[in-house]
Amino acid sequence: MSVIAVYSMKGGVGKSCSAVNLAWNSAVGSSRRTLLWDLDPQGAASFILRGDQRERDRAHAMIAGTVKPAKLIKHSEIENLDLLAADVSLRGLDRLFFQISKKRHLGKLLKSMSQDYDRIILDCPPGLTETSEQILRNADIVIVPVIPSPLSERALTDVQTFLDSSGKKHAPLLPVYTMVDQRRSIHKQGLARRPKWPVIPMSSALEQMTKLRQPVGSFAPSSPAARAYARIWRGIEKRLANK
């Protein structure tokens, strides 16, 4: 089992959209037994995958240990893709991690699910918090969506500096330019600065995801965005195979 975290310090950069589309590529494109674990209290990924909104205030309880993960994991409408949905109780997750004082708690939860899944995709909450720090320590790869602008790129640098300064081992950060509109000069300049970074173009197909509540590969498999996510996923699989 490998853990792929989708993380950003900033909100509004296409993080949850990326988590859903990468999970779809894992389940459908690679036929992997895949779990999307939504750790963002906003629950955007859970909404897209039609998570059961009746299960309120149980995500926090599961992490605290009073509810087993198997009680909350649900099959999605997509073959090979299960969902561990978020709810608003995750807003108190940092406090919980502080109270239980277990730096490896999240890692143990992930390990407990390792027999059932080949890939676990984490949709992380934004910000640099106790929760995100535990995620960054336990992931095999961290995908970082970045809008091509100096401010968004600076946030990525801050995360890298924080992790390097701790002196502890952490997963490699793999930045991906998202929401790219090459008609905008600031975006073109960003792409020129980092020509090797993968690019997810701004597209109407991605905007339709929250309306149709489906990954873009399900309803627009030939769209530029769907093809871009497929390329990124193939790169992730290659990196995991060489690990």
PEQUI-V972830 format. One record per pair of residues at least 24 apart in sequence whose ideal C-beta (glycine too) atoms are under 6 Angstrom apart, sorted by the first residue. I is the first residue (numbers start at 1). J is the second residue. If there is no record, write none. Layout:
I,J
I,J
This chain:
1,114
1,117
2,119
2,140
2,240
3,110
3,120
3,139
3,140
4,121
4,141
5,122
5,124
5,135
5,139
5,142
6,123
6,143
7,124
7,142
8,126
8,144
8,145
9,128
9,155
9,159
10,155
11,126
13,145
13,147
13,178
14,145
14,178
14,179
15,145
16,44
16,45
16,123
17,206
18,145
19,45
19,121
19,123
20,45
20,48
20,215
21,215
21,216
21,229
22,121
22,233
23,81
23,121
24,215
24,217
25,229
25,230
25,233
26,119
27,78
27,80
27,81
32,118
32,119
33,80
33,117
33,118
34,80
34,81
34,119
35,82
35,117
35,120
36,83
36,121
37,84
37,120
37,122
38,85
38,86
38,123
39,122
39,124
39,125
40,86
40,123
40,125
41,86
41,88
41,90
41,91
43,86
45,123
46,85
46,86
48,209
48,213
49,76
49,83
50,213
51,83
51,85
56,87
57,89
59,86
59,87
59,89
59,90
60,89
60,92
64,96
69,113
93,131
94,129
94,130
94,131
97,130
106,134
106,138
107,138
110,138
136,170
137,170
139,171
140,171
141,171
142,171
142,173
143,174
143,176
144,173
144,175
145,176
145,178
146,175
146,177
147,179
148,177
148,180
148,187
148,190
148,191
149,186
198,232
200,225
200,228
